[in-house]
């Protein structure tokens, strides 16, 4: 068995805790097991102990990460109540003590209780064409996308020094320049990146694109 097929088998086995309709779309919408484990360990090594998964869906990242690093606490916030119910049922099967799932808009609540964050391109669904969206149960619009991106950037700028962020397929928005790219590794179908807040204030922002990152200065210049 190749390494790739072994990873697919591991995901297939983990996804058995979910209903068939969820298993059918898991590879498209939720973090693979191997990627989740690696992301959790990056956050742990960066010093994060209480992590928020922004747009946690059916909880796959949270459940895998919590099992991989039991010393950490993971909270998943998801706007679709029916997905949170699926996540909670999966949690009942696994009985992990360091997990919690909540219903809500991630960017409308305080992030002050967290020192780590995980982003799997959580706001991009707003920009998808209808047939590529999970469903139409929530608002999915351009204006919603920009609202969430602005709120996220503000929250990350206000976070304390040492705050750790892991992105997979990007974060859907702009990473404030006060964060430092500490680690990049190929994972799953994209890249895992670890960002750590290293300055209280810094002008500009980073944009992730494919296998690269660009720093944009206030004057519009690229660094």
Secondary structure, DSSP 8 states (H G I E B T S, - for coil): --HHHHHHHHHHHHGGGS-HHHHHHHHHHS--HHHHHHHHHHHHHTT--EEEEES-TTSHHHHHHHHH-TTSEEEEEES-HHHHHHHHHHHHHH--TTEEEEES-GGGS--TT-SEEEESSTTGGGGS-GGGSS-SSS---HHHHHHHHHHHHHHHHHS-TT-EEEEES--SS-EETTEEEEEEEEETTEEEEEEEE--S--SSEEEEETTEEEEE-TTS-B-
